[in-house]
Amino acid sequence: MRNGLLSKDKERLVAVLTTNKQDMKLVISCVREVGGETRFLWVSTAEQFAEVLDKETIEIIILNMDEYESTIRQVVKLKDIYLPGIPVIAISKKADEKSIADALKDGASDLVSVKRKVRLRIILKREFRALQVEKALNSTLNSATEYRKQLLEHQDSAGNAVAYVLNGIVTDANKTWIQLFGEKTNPNMAGIPLTTYFLKESHAAINGAIAATAAGRWQADEMLTVKSAKDNPAQAILELSFQSAVYDGSTNVRVSISTNTATTQGKRRQLYDALTRDRTTGFSRREVFLKTLAKQLNDKPKSGVLTLVYIKPDDFSEVHERVGIIETEEILAQFARQINMHMHPSDIAGRFEGTAIMVLLARGNERDAAVWGKQLVTHIRKHKFAINNQTVNMTCSIGMASAVEVHSNLEELVSGSFDAYKQAKSAGGNAVILGELTDANSRLKRYDELWVGKIQTSLAQKRFRLAQLPIAGLRSKSTQMYDMLIRMVDQQGNSIIPSEFLPAAERNNLMPAIDRWMIKSSMEFCKANGANKVFIRLSLQSMQDHFLIDWVRNKLETTNVDPSCIVLQIPEQSAAKYIRETDTMVKKLHQMGINFALEHYCVKANRLHILDILRPNYIKIDGALMHSLVSDAALQESVNLLTCAASERNIETIAERVENANTMAVLFQLGIHFMQGHYIHEPAIVLQEPSNLNNAFEPKYVTGGRKT
């Protein structure tokens, strides 16, 4: 008996109802672009259509309303006798809003203009996908075995919530999963997309994790942190594990949730939050936040800088007058949620006073913090705050101060951020100011004097060391690729991170000497450890050094390093600002066989011309985007477009500053080639002299890109 399901054969069957031969060519062209083996039937009369329906298992019908004797309603009525449930896609010269509505009313799945090939491809892809899902679902439902029942019973006794997923669709789930999500209409959850159970912001990461697992690129112990769609605070945050598993004769993805995560931990979190968090914003109370802030300042970060951010909505009294005192707190709560959406997991926030919120950012440098502030201001300005069937528009002002030498303690840091906020407010609001204390100039001068002496002494006494950050392959097996970093060692043997001394080096023209040390030492590291690629960044000063190319050529000869192993990288903004000088340098590098990379690359479409001019071998997507990438669909689309543009130009993509599994999963889905960051591996320091690298370094790299 025919029921409209996909045929068992891999080949799909599409019937085209028309008298126009050009329609066949159009459909064949669109289907082939969609992909998959397909057989086509040209049906020009109603008699032929009835005969075909009786003999063939058609999967999609395409009807030209302008070139066929029967109407949509007649075609659907006849089709339902033999193959109920299969879609009828109508095409016509006219496809306005009314025509589409009429077609849908008559039983068509959709109506598209014959001139809209792109839309026709999208519709075909959608319908083929729906049929595929239906096939997977019915295959699962019709082949249940005693083994499956025993397996699910065993998983129930283990206490974890478990679901099996095929092509993103749940094929089965155990009782614990069903109880956790409270599905009543579908007792076994079969046929429901996995993402249904989680908030939209988690969907991209979940889909990426499923794809990575199916491709064998997901570690079994990897945990994905997601937000549940179920309105239960105890289950708000869940941790998913993914594992490839053969289930009911097919290779599925096994998704598991620890019940400890969903219950016990949730209750403990609720109690702790009640004692330490502000009820309106969900952020830490003032006293808790300040204690945490003081501790963070005492414990220097391993890398990057800490930046304190003072955020306050502009003209909030007007909001108060408009919505009332009770609703005002709700608006403030919404305001806090928008801030929270932009925070990294390592960031902390607190309600400081009144409507003021403070956030401590952990970023690679002050530039990343400033970008974060600008993104938040823009987002708040565009966001619609809703309360009692009315919307409220708001802006905010942000003041920032970084915990560098000029803001050395808690009091100065808080004062610095507040003073910067007052500057932003005085400028009219809706602004970001990264401020300094009033005596910053004098402090900065003393700061430079201190570090210039230390840098010069370290160069003379050979107290600079290499640090390497592994670059992991997302779509291929791991290769020996490293981003080369620099550390200074003081007289007591303590390692000093670059953010402490490089700003002073840049302001005092010491970067050429440091860059040359980096290039020479990285070449020696590459030779000693058999690295496939080492990425070495150049400063703006070195880019403008006319003698650098000849010096690099000489070092290649003396170290006998394969030039293709060397990748020199510069920031995209510097390359764009000095495009002619960069182009000249890149051409000379390519002539020597040296690779070139653009780092901190933004994803705006209007920046693609840089790729055409410079033809880099690699682009590194700006790490400042990584956290937003997880929940920002528009940003994901921009990254996807960049990935496609890079692929067309044979450029490989690397994501910077990957901090968690969620980001990794989204990157996998978007087709990124490589990733780097503390999630992959902390920077490993080579403490010995470069000349002794052979015995000093053992690569800390694991196949699959996980840290150890």
DOTI-79166 format. One record per residue (C-alpha): residue in three letters; x, y, z. Coordinates in steps of 0.05 Angstrom, whole numbers, padded with zeros to 5 digits, always signed. Example, Ala and Ser with C-alpha at 12.3 -4.5 7.8 and 13.67 -1.06 7.14 Angstrom:
2
ALA+00246-00090+00156;SER+00273-00021+00143;
This chain:
708
MET+00000+00000+00000;ARG+00027+00068-00019;ASN+00030+00119+00037;GLY+00073+00175+00010;LEU+00137+00154+00044;LEU+00205+00156+00011;SER+00221+00096-00032;LYS+00273+00047-00006;ASP+00318+00061-00065;LYS+00368+00117-00059;GLU+00342+00148-00124;ARG+00288+00201-00115;LEU+00229+00208-00164;VAL+00202+00277-00184;ALA+00141+00286-00229;VAL+00137+00351-00269;LEU+00067+00368-00293;THR+00073+00415-00353;THR+00069+00419-00429;ASN+00130+00464-00431;LYS+00197+00429-00443;GLN+00234+00489-00412;ASP+00201+00473-00346;MET+00235+00405-00345;LYS+00303+00437-00357;LEU+00290+00487-00301;VAL+00270+00433-00251;ILE+00327+00387-00270;SER+00377+00444-00261;CYS+00350+00464-00193;VAL+00346+00392-00166;ARG+00417+00376-00188;GLU+00442+00438-00152;VAL+00407+00413-00089;GLY+00443+00346-00096;GLY+00424+00273-00093;GLU+00406+00221-00146;THR+00340+00238-00178;ARG+00296+00210-00234;PHE+00248+00256-00269;LEU+00180+00242-00302;TRP+00151+00291-00353;VAL+00075+00288-00348;SER+00036+00331-00398;THR-00036+00305-00389;ALA-00083+00286-00333;GLU-00089+00215-00363;GLN-00014+00206-00360;PHE-00014+00232-00289;ALA-00065+00180-00265;GLU-00025+00125-00299;VAL+00040+00148-00267;LEU+00009+00152-00198;ASP-00015+00080-00204;LYS+00053+00053-00224;GLU+00106+00097-00191;THR+00123+00120-00121;ILE+00131+00194-00134;GLU+00163+00235-00078;ILE+00151+00306-00103;ILE+00103+00336-00154;ILE+00119+00401-00189;LEU+00060+00433-00225;ASN+00063+00492-00274;MET-00004+00526-00264;ASP+00003+00563-00330;GLU+00022+00503-00373;TYR-00023+00446-00349;GLU-00096+00429-00361;SER-00113+00412-00288;THR-00117+00460-00230;ILE-00079+00453-00164;ARG-00142+00429-00130;GLN-00153+00375-00183;VAL-00081+00352-00181;VAL-00081+00348-00105;LYS-00148+00310-00105;LEU-00122+00258-00154;LYS-00055+00252-00119;ASP-00088+00239-00052;ILE-00122+00177-00079;TYR-00055+00143-00092;LEU-00001+00180-00052;PRO-00029+00222+00005;GLY+00022+00265+00041;ILE+00070+00279-00016;PRO+00082+00353-00031;VAL+00057+00391-00092;ILE+00100+00451-00110;ALA+00067+00500-00157;ILE+00105+00545-00205;SER+00077+00603-00245;LYS+00095+00668-00279;LYS+00056+00704-00225;ALA+00074+00691-00152;ASP+00050+00750-00111;GLU+00025+00746-00040;LYS-00048+00733-00060;SER-00028+00679-00111;ILE+00014+00643-00059;ALA-00042+00646-00008;ASP-00092+00618-00059;ALA-00044+00562-00078;LEU-00034+00542-00006;LYS-00109+00542+00004;ASP-00117+00495-00055;GLY-00069+00445-00024;ALA-00001+00464-00053;SER+00060+00462-00008;ASP+00085+00527-00038;LEU+00082+00572-00100;VAL+00144+00602-00132;SER+00156+00644-00194;VAL+00190+00608-00252;LYS+00240+00665-00252;ARG+00261+00653-00179;LYS+00309+00594-00187;VAL+00342+00608-00120;ARG+00276+00604-00082;LEU+00256+00542-00120;ARG+00322+00508-00098;ILE+00308+00528-00026;ILE+00238+00499-00029;LEU+00262+00434-00061;LYS+00317+00427-00009;ARG+00265+00437+00046;GLU+00218+00384+00018;PHE+00273+00333+00006;ARG+00297+00344+00077;ALA+00226+00334+00104;LEU+00221+00269+00065;GLN+00288+00246+00092;VAL+00265+00260+00163;GLU+00201+00222+00150;LYS+00241+00163+00125;ALA+00286+00163+00186;LEU+00226+00168+00232;ASN+00187+00112+00200;SER+00248+00067+00195;THR+00257+00075+00269;LEU+00185+00065+00288;ASN+00177+00003+00244;SER+00240-00033+00267;ALA+00236-00031+00343;THR+00268-00093+00375;GLU+00274-00124+00443;TYR+00347-00102+00444;ARG+00325-00030+00439;LYS+00277-00038+00498;GLN+00331-00071+00540;LEU+00381-00017+00523;LEU+00334+00039+00543;GLU+00315+00003+00607;HIS+00389-00003+00625;GLN+00399+00071+00611;ASP+00340+00088+00656;SER+00373+00050+00713;ALA+00437+00089+00702;GLY+00400+00153+00720;ASN+00421+00195+00660;ALA+00373+00225+00610;VAL+00389+00194+00542;ALA+00364+00207+00472;TYR+00385+00178+00405;VAL+00389+00227+00347;LEU+00392+00215+00272;ASN+00401+00275+00226;GLY+00383+00322+00283;ILE+00317+00285+00297;VAL+00304+00245+00361;THR+00292+00172+00343;ASP+00282+00148+00415;ALA+00292+00170+00487;ASN+00292+00136+00555;LYS+00243+00150+00612;THR+00290+00197+00647;TRP+00294+00242+00586;ILE+00218+00241+00578;GLN+00209+00259+00651;LEU+00261+00314+00648;PHE+00227+00349+00590;GLY+00155+00330+00606;GLU+00134+00309+00536;LYS+00062+00282+00541;THR+00038+00284+00470;ASN+00094+00241+00444;PRO+00113+00189+00497;ASN+00178+00165+00463;MET+00198+00234+00435;ALA+00209+00203+00366;GLY+00208+00251+00307;ILE+00222+00314+00347;PRO+00283+00357+00330;LEU+00333+00354+00387;THR+00339+00430+00388;THR+00265+00435+00407;TYR+00283+00423+00480;PHE+00333+00480+00484;LEU+00333+00555+00475;LYS+00348+00582+00405;GLU+00415+00610+00426;SER+00439+00539+00439;HIS+00416+00510+00372;ALA+00478+00526+00331;ALA+00524+00494+00382;ILE+00480+00432+00388;ASN+00476+00423+00312;GLY+00551+00433+00307;ALA+00564+00381+00362;ILE+00519+00331+00327;ALA+00555+00342+00261;ALA+00624+00337+00294;THR+00604+00273+00329;ALA+00579+00242+00265;ALA+00644+00261+00231;GLY+00686+00231+00287;ARG+00713+00299+00310;TRP+00680+00303+00378;GLN+00715+00278+00441;ALA+00675+00230+00483;ASP+00688+00269+00547;GLU+00669+00336+00516;MET+00610+00372+00549;LEU+00566+00423+00516;THR+00533+00475+00562;VAL+00463+00494+00537;LYS+00401+00529+00562;SER+00337+00488+00569;ALA+00272+00512+00538;LYS+00235+00484+00597;ASP+00212+00537+00646;ASN+00245+00508+00707;PRO+00303+00544+00742;ALA+00332+00478+00766;GLN+00340+00457+00693;ALA+00360+00524+00664;ILE+00431+00503+00649;LEU+00446+00433+00625;GLU+00509+00396+00603;LEU+00503+00350+00543;SER+00551+00296+00523;PHE+00553+00267+00452;GLN+00576+00199+00428;SER+00569+00161+00363;ALA+00529+00097+00373;VAL+00496+00043+00330;TYR+00423+00041+00349;ASP+00368+00001+00316;GLY+00413-00014+00257;SER+00433+00058+00243;THR+00491+00101+00265;ASN+00459+00152+00313;VAL+00487+00205+00359;ARG+00476+00187+00432;VAL+00460+00250+00473;SER+00464+00244+00548;ILE+00447+00291+00606;SER+00470+00277+00677;THR+00412+00281+00725;ASN+00459+00311+00776;THR+00466+00371+00730;ALA+00391+00378+00723;THR+00369+00369+00796;THR+00418+00369+00853;GLN+00465+00421+00823;GLY+00405+00463+00803;LYS+00378+00465+00875;ARG+00446+00483+00903;ARG+00453+00538+00852;GLN+00385+00566+00871;LEU+00403+00570+00945;TYR+00471+00602+00930;ASP+00441+00652+00882;ALA+00388+00673+00934;LEU+00443+00691+00983;THR+00492+00725+00936;ARG+00454+00753+00876;ASP+00411+00814+00864;ARG+00340+00792+00852;THR+00326+00841+00795;THR+00389+00834+00752;GLY+00412+00764+00771;PHE+00482+00792+00780;SER+00523+00792+00844;ARG+00506+00838+00900;ARG+00552+00898+00908;GLU+00591+00871+00967;VAL+00600+00802+00935;PHE+00622+00833+00869;LEU+00674+00878+00902;LYS+00703+00820+00941;THR+00708+00779+00877;LEU+00738+00838+00840;ALA+00792+00848+00893;LYS+00810+00775+00889;GLN+00815+00777+00813;LEU+00862+00837+00817;ASN+00907+00802+00867;ASP+00910+00740+00823;LYS+00942+00763+00759;PRO+00912+00730+00697;LYS+00956+00682+00659;SER+00947+00724+00597;GLY+00910+00786+00573;VAL+00883+00843+00616;LEU+00825+00855+00663;THR+00779+00913+00647;LEU+00726+00941+00694;VAL+00663+00966+00659;TYR+00613+01015+00690;ILE+00546+01010+00653;LYS+00484+01053+00665;PRO+00422+01064+00623;ASP+00413+01135+00598;ASP+00354+01177+00623;PHE+00323+01119+00662;SER+00278+01167+00699;GLU+00239+01176+00635;VAL+00228+01100+00632;HIS+00205+01103+00705;GLU+00153+01157+00689;ARG+00128+01119+00629;VAL+00119+01048+00656;GLY+00115+01058+00732;ILE+00158+01034+00790;ILE+00141+00960+00788;GLU+00151+00953+00713;THR+00215+00994+00718;GLU+00249+00937+00755;GLU+00227+00889+00700;ILE+00258+00935+00647;LEU+00322+00937+00688;ALA+00320+00860+00691;GLN+00314+00858+00615;PHE+00371+00907+00610;ALA+00414+00861+00653;ARG+00396+00800+00611;GLN+00420+00835+00548;ILE+00486+00850+00583;ASN+00491+00778+00606;MET+00481+00753+00534;HIS+00545+00790+00514;MET+00588+00764+00571;HIS+00640+00709+00569;PRO+00634+00652+00619;SER+00696+00679+00655;ASP+00667+00750+00661;ILE+00634+00771+00727;ALA+00581+00824+00738;GLY+00548+00859+00797;ARG+00493+00910+00810;PHE+00536+00967+00836;GLU+00485+01021+00856;GLY+00416+01040+00832;THR+00413+01023+00758;ALA+00488+01019+00751;ILE+00519+00951+00733;MET+00593+00934+00734;VAL+00626+00879+00694;LEU+00697+00854+00699;LEU+00720+00831+00630;ALA+00778+00783+00619;ARG+00803+00798+00548;GLY+00867+00791+00508;ASN+00879+00866+00508;GLU+00845+00933+00518;ARG+00823+00934+00445;ASP+00780+00872+00454;ALA+00748+00904+00515;ALA+00732+00968+00476;VAL+00701+00927+00420;TRP+00658+00891+00471;GLY+00633+00958+00498;LYS+00617+00985+00429;GLN+00579+00922+00411;LEU+00538+00926+00474;VAL+00520+01000+00465;THR+00498+00986+00393;HIS+00457+00925+00415;ILE+00421+00963+00472;ARG+00404+01020+00425;LYS+00372+00973+00374;HIS+00337+00927+00425;LYS+00263+00934+00439;PHE+00247+00927+00513;ALA+00176+00902+00523;ILE+00129+00910+00582;ASN+00053+00906+00586;ASN+00042+00907+00511;GLN+00086+00968+00501;THR+00157+00975+00478;VAL+00212+01019+00508;ASN+00274+01043+00473;MET+00337+01056+00513;THR+00410+01074+00506;CYS+00466+01066+00556;SER+00533+01098+00572;ILE+00595+01057+00588;GLY+00659+01075+00623;MET+00719+01028+00623;ALA+00786+01024+00659;SER+00837+00969+00649;ALA+00877+00938+00706;VAL+00945+00958+00679;GLU+01000+00997+00713;VAL+00960+01062+00714;HIS+00901+01028+00750;SER+00938+00985+00799;ASN+00888+00975+00856;LEU+00814+00966+00868;GLU+00798+01038+00887;GLU+00834+01067+00827;LEU+00802+01018+00780;VAL+00731+01032+00804;SER+00744+01107+00803;GLY+00775+01103+00734;SER+00714+01066+00705;PHE+00666+01115+00738;ASP+00704+01176+00713;ALA+00703+01146+00643;TYR+00628+01135+00649;LYS+00618+01209+00668;GLN+00656+01228+00605;ALA+00612+01183+00563;LYS+00549+01213+00596;SER+00574+01284+00587;ALA+00585+01271+00513;GLY+00510+01259+00505;GLY+00505+01186+00526;ASN+00500+01125+00482;ALA+00576+01123+00483;VAL+00636+01083+00508;ILE+00698+01114+00540;LEU+00760+01074+00557;GLY+00789+01122+00607;GLU+00852+01136+00647;LEU+00864+01169+00713;THR+00880+01243+00715;ASP+00953+01229+00728;ALA+00957+01176+00674;ASN+01008+01213+00632;SER+01058+01217+00688;ARG+01045+01145+00708;LEU+01052+01123+00636;LYS+01118+01158+00629;ARG+01145+01123+00692;TYR+01114+01058+00667;ASP+01152+01064+00601;GLU+01218+01082+00635;LEU+01211+01020+00679;TRP+01196+00972+00622;VAL+01245+01000+00571;GLY+01302+00985+00618;LYS+01276+00915+00633;ILE+01266+00900+00558;GLN+01336+00923+00539;THR+01367+00884+00597;SER+01328+00821+00579;LEU+01351+00825+00506;ALA+01423+00833+00528;GLN+01419+00778+00580;LYS+01378+00730+00536;ARG+01319+00728+00583;PHE+01265+00724+00530;ARG+01230+00657+00520;LEU+01185+00626+00469;ALA+01114+00604+00485;GLN+01073+00564+00436;LEU+00998+00558+00429;PRO+00977+00496+00389;ILE+00929+00506+00330;ALA+00880+00448+00325;GLY+00847+00422+00263;LEU+00771+00421+00264;ARG+00761+00381+00200;SER+00826+00342+00195;LYS+00874+00305+00239;SER+00919+00346+00282;THR+00981+00377+00251;GLN+01040+00408+00284;MET+01018+00480+00278;TYR+01034+00533+00330;ASP+01021+00606+00344;MET+01087+00632+00371;LEU+01084+00678+00432;ILE+01136+00712+00474;ARG+01150+00715+00548;MET+01201+00754+00589;VAL+01234+00722+00648;ASP+01254+00768+00706;GLN+01315+00760+00749;GLN+01276+00716+00798;GLY+01255+00669+00742;ASN+01182+00691+00738;SER+01149+00692+00670;ILE+01121+00760+00648;ILE+01064+00761+00597;PRO+01070+00806+00535;SER+01011+00852+00554;GLU+01056+00879+00610;PHE+01116+00899+00569;LEU+01098+00901+00494;PRO+01057+00966+00498;ALA+01119+01002+00525;ALA+01162+00968+00471;GLU+01115+00993+00417;ARG+01116+01064+00443;ASN+01192+01065+00446;ASN+01211+01032+00380;LEU+01236+00967+00411;MET+01191+00921+00370;PRO+01239+00910+00311;ALA+01291+00879+00358;ILE+01237+00836+00393;ASP+01207+00814+00327;ARG+01274+00792+00300;TRP+01287+00752+00363;MET+01218+00719+00354;ILE+01231+00702+00281;LYS+01300+00672+00294;SER+01277+00633+00356;SER+01214+00607+00321;MET+01256+00582+00262;GLU+01300+00544+00311;PHE+01238+00517+00347;CYS+01208+00495+00280;LYS+01273+00459+00260;ALA+01282+00425+00327;ASN+01210+00400+00334;GLY+01190+00385+00262;ALA+01132+00434+00263;ASN+01090+00439+00200;LYS+01074+00512+00211;VAL+01095+00566+00260;PHE+01056+00632+00261;ILE+01098+00693+00278;ARG+01066+00762+00286;LEU+01100+00825+00260;SER+01092+00893+00291;LEU+01075+00955+00251;GLN+01147+00978+00260;SER+01174+00914+00229;MET+01126+00920+00171;GLN+01158+00986+00155;ASP+01229+00959+00163;HIS+01260+00958+00093;PHE+01316+00912+00116;LEU+01273+00858+00147;ILE+01262+00817+00083;ASP+01337+00809+00070;TRP+01348+00792+00143;VAL+01294+00738+00141;ARG+01324+00709+00077;ASN+01391+00705+00111;LYS+01362+00670+00173;LEU+01327+00619+00129;GLU+01393+00601+00098;THR+01431+00596+00164;THR+01377+00555+00200;ASN+01361+00512+00138;VAL+01286+00516+00153;ASP+01235+00501+00099;PRO+01205+00570+00082;SER+01136+00539+00074;CYS+01136+00524+00149;ILE+01139+00598+00166;VAL+01076+00641+00170;LEU+01085+00715+00184;GLN+01021+00748+00208;ILE+00997+00820+00218;PRO+00931+00849+00241;GLU+00879+00861+00187;GLN+00869+00933+00208;SER+00944+00948+00201;ALA+00945+00914+00133;ALA+00885+00955+00110;LYS+00916+01020+00135;TYR+00983+01007+00101;ILE+00957+00966+00042;ARG+01013+00985-00007;GLU+01070+00971+00041;THR+01037+00906+00062;ASP+01025+00884-00010;THR+01099+00897-00027;MET+01122+00857+00033;VAL+01074+00799+00021;LYS+01097+00791-00051;LYS+01169+00786-00028;LEU+01150+00736+00026;HIS+01113+00693-00025;GLN+01173+00696-00072;MET+01214+00665-00016;GLY+01161+00611-00003;ILE+01139+00641+00063;ASN+01065+00640+00080;PHE+01025+00700+00102;ALA+00966+00708+00149;LEU+00918+00764+00170;GLU+00899+00760+00243;HIS+00842+00794+00282;TYR+00801+00791+00217;CYS+00732+00822+00220;VAL+00674+00791+00183;LYS+00645+00851+00146;ALA+00631+00836+00073;ASN+00662+00902+00051;ARG+00730+00878+00075;LEU+00737+00822+00024;HIS+00777+00865-00024;ILE+00836+00858+00023;LEU+00837+00783+00009;ASP+00839+00796-00066;ILE+00896+00845-00059;LEU+00940+00809-00009;ARG+00922+00736-00023;PRO+00938+00711+00047;ASN+00947+00637+00059;TYR+00908+00641+00125;ILE+00859+00688+00158;LYS+00848+00688+00233;ILE+00777+00708+00253;ASP+00778+00759+00308;GLY+00775+00727+00377;ALA+00733+00784+00402;LEU+00674+00753+00363;MET+00678+00684+00392;HIS+00631+00691+00451;SER+00578+00728+00412;LEU+00583+00676+00357;VAL+00549+00623+00399;SER+00483+00660+00404;ASP+00485+00711+00347;ALA+00452+00682+00285;ALA+00470+00743+00242;LEU+00543+00737+00262;GLN+00542+00663+00246;GLU+00516+00679+00177;SER+00571+00732+00167;VAL+00624+00681+00188;ASN+00594+00630+00141;LEU+00597+00679+00083;LEU+00670+00695+00100;THR+00686+00621+00102;CYS+00656+00612+00033;ALA+00694+00672+00006;ALA+00759+00646+00035;SER+00747+00577+00006;GLU+00736+00606-00063;ARG+00805+00639-00057;ASN+00839+00577-00028;ILE+00849+00611+00039;GLU+00845+00571+00103;THR+00809+00598+00164;ILE+00830+00598+00237;ALA+00787+00619+00296;GLU+00823+00657+00351;ARG+00811+00652+00426;VAL+00765+00592+00428;GLU+00747+00585+00501;ASN+00694+00530+00506;ALA+00662+00470+00472;ASN+00600+00511+00452;THR+00643+00557+00409;MET+00680+00497+00379;ALA+00615+00464+00360;VAL+00589+00526+00324;LEU+00656+00535+00288;PHE+00651+00463+00263;GLN+00582+00475+00235;LEU+00607+00538+00199;GLY+00663+00502+00164;ILE+00723+00534+00199;HIS+00788+00496+00186;PHE+00827+00508+00250;MET+00821+00538+00319;GLN+00866+00563+00374;GLY+00856+00587+00445;HIS+00862+00567+00518;TYR+00806+00515+00508;ILE+00852+00477+00461;HIS+00915+00485+00502;GLU+00947+00535+00549;PRO+01009+00567+00520;ALA+01069+00522+00535;ILE+01133+00559+00551;VAL+01202+00537+00528;LEU+01245+00558+00586;GLN+01312+00539+00556;GLU+01353+00579+00508;PRO+01332+00574+00434;SER+01398+00539+00418;ASN+01379+00482+00466;LEU+01309+00471+00440;ASN+01322+00399+00418;ASN+01318+00374+00489;ALA+01275+00428+00519;PHE+01208+00418+00487;GLU+01159+00362+00480;PRO+01096+00381+00442;LYS+01035+00378+00486;TYR+00986+00363+00431;VAL+00934+00309+00425;THR+00901+00284+00362;GLY+00832+00315+00358;GLY+00853+00381+00387;ARG+00840+00370+00461;LYS+00884+00396+00516;THR+00915+00351+00566;
